[in-house]
Amino acid sequence: MTPSPVTWEMPGRIEVLGKHTDYGGGRVLVCAVDRGLTLHAEEIPGQPGTLEAASETYPGILHLTADAVPDLPAGHWGRYVHTVLARLTDNFGPLPAARLTVASDLPPASGMSSSSAMITGAAMALADVAGLSSTEAWTSQLPDRMALAGYAASIENGKSYAGLAGRPGVGTSGGSLDHTGMLASEEGQISYAEFDPMRLIDRVPMPQEWSFVVAVSGVLAEKTGAAQELYNRGPALLGALVERWNAHTGRRDASVQAALRSLVGEDLEGPLLAGTDLTAPLPQGSALADSPLARDERLTPLRRLAADGTERDRLDQFLLESAVLVPRAHDALRDGDLDAFASATATSQRLAETHLRNQVPQTIELVRSAEQLGAKSASAFGAGFGGSVWALVPTADADGFAAAWRERYLRTDGAPETASVLVARPGAPGRRV
C-alpha cells in the first residue's frame, strides 16, 4: 500500500551558547524556535530515485535524480534537497518517485539555520513517504531523536554515521548543534547537549517572563556560499590538532573534547578554571597567556601542540567556551541567576570577536546596541560572518525593544535595509503533522 502524503514542520534554532564547539565534540545550549519550514511530501508515479521539488519562496519546479548532481548554483536550496535524496538512496536503496513542496517563515541565511532545517525536514519527510522510518534498517541505526540529529548532520557534512556510510554533503564541515536543536528540543526549554559522546545532558526551562529578540543583520551567512571557506577553517584547525594529538600520544581520540577528557577527567567543568573572573577584560595578544587556562598544567600536553596565533586562539576559545562558559551558563539558568548567565554570554561574545574572528561589524554593533538598550544579555550566533544576534529581554517589553533595536541598527553605517527583527521563545521540536 502506498504511504499517505506526509507533512513535517521543522523549526529553526537559536544557538544560545556554544560557538563552534559542536564539531569539536563540545557542549552547547540550544533551543528550537517557534517558526521554521513546512515540508509536504507525497509519492507520485515515476522512476524510483526521482524527485520533483518546489518551494513557495522560489519559482519553478526542480527535477532531481539521486545519481545526478543538479546543475544549480552553490547554496541553492535544491542542492540541499538533492544531497538528502542521494544520501538516503545510498544508505537505504532507491526511494519511490516523490514530490516535495517546501514553505518557510524562517529568514534564509540568517543564522537560524534554514539550511539545516531544509536538510533535516527533507530527510524526515522523504523517509516517511518511502516507509523507511518503520523498517529495521532505519530503527536499528536511528533509534531516537539524538540519533536522528546525528544522522541529519552527517547528511549535511558528508560523514558516516553509525553503520550508514557517508557521501559528499553540501560542502560544510559542521557538527550536530543545529539538528539537535531542531529534533531534540522541547517547547519552552533550552537543551544542554554534548557531542562526544553525543548526548542530551539536561533541559532547563526559560522563564515565561523572558524572551529572545532576534535581529537578523542582513549580512548573509551562507555556509555553502561565499563564507564556506572561512567557516570550514574552524573545523579544519581543530581536526588537524586532533590528528597531531593522536600521533603524539598514540591515542585514537575523535575530537578535542575527547582529548580534553583524557587530561581532565569526566568532570570537565568542575575544577577547570575555577575562580576565573569571567567579567574581566580578556588579555591582549594572540593567546590567553595570562589566564588560568595557560597556568593549568593539565592542559599543557594539548595546548603545546597548537602553534601560537590562530591555532592556539582556536583551541583556547574551544576550551573556554565548551568546558567553562557553557556549563556555567547552564548552571546559571538552572539556578535562575541571569547575572551569571549574562557574564558567561559576554565572555563568549568577546572570544568570538578576538579568537574565533568570525564576527562582522554589523553583528558586533547589534550586540553592543542591544546591551545599551537594556537587554539582559546578547550574543551573535550561528555560522558567523553575518547572520543574527539574540537579545534576552523581558517578554512584556519584547515588541518595543525589537522596534527600537532595529531602528537604531538601521541608522548605523553598513546596516543593510533587509535587516529584520523577530520575537521568539523556545519552540517545539520538528514533528510530523
HELIX and SHEET records of a PDB file:
HELIX    1   1 ASP A   22  GLY A   24  5                                   3    
HELIX    2   2 TRP A   77  PHE A   92  1                                  16    
HELIX    3   3 SER A  114  VAL A  129  1                                  16    
HELIX    4   4 LEU A  132  SER A  134  5                                   3    
HELIX    5   5 GLU A  136  THR A  139  1                                   4    
HELIX    6   6 ARG A  145  ASN A  157  1                                  13    
HELIX    7   7 LEU A  177  LEU A  183  1                                   7    
HELIX    8   8 GLN A  228  THR A  249  1                                  22    
HELIX    9   9 VAL A  256  VAL A  264  1                                   9    
HELIX   10  10 PRO A  292  ARG A  295  1                                   4    
HELIX   11  11 GLU A  297  LEU A  299  5                                   3    
HELIX   12  12 THR A  300  ARG A  303  1                                   4    
HELIX   13  13 THR A  310  LEU A  320  1                                  11    
HELIX   14  14 GLU A  321  LEU A  325  3                                   5    
HELIX   15  15 VAL A  326  ASP A  335  1                                  10    
HELIX   16  16 LEU A  338  LEU A  351  1                                  14    
HELIX   17  17 ALA A  352  LEU A  356  3                                   5    
HELIX   18  18 PRO A  361  GLN A  372  1                                  12    
HELIX   19  19 THR A  395  ASP A  397  5                                   3    
HELIX   20  20 ALA A  398  LEU A  410  1                                  13    
SHEET    1   A 6 ILE A  61  THR A  65  0                                        
SHEET    2   A 6 THR A  50  SER A  55 -1                                        
SHEET    3   A 6 ALA A  98  SER A 104  1                                        
SHEET    4   A 6 ARG A  27  GLU A  43 -1                                        
SHEET    5   A 6 VAL A   6  LEU A  17 -1                                        
SHEET    6   A 6 ARG A 431  ARG A 432 -1                                        
SHEET    1   B 6 ILE A  61  THR A  65  0                                        
SHEET    2   B 6 THR A  50  SER A  55 -1                                        
SHEET    3   B 6 ALA A  98  SER A 104  1                                        
SHEET    4   B 6 ARG A  27  GLU A  43 -1                                        
SHEET    5   B 6 GLN A 189  PHE A 195 -1                                        
SHEET    6   B 6 MET A 198  PRO A 205 -1                                        
SHEET    1   C 4 SER A 377  PHE A 381  0                                        
SHEET    2   C 4 SER A 388  PRO A 394 -1                                        
SHEET    3   C 4 TRP A 210  VAL A 216 -1                                        
SHEET    4   C 4 SER A 420  ALA A 424 -1                                        
END                                                                             
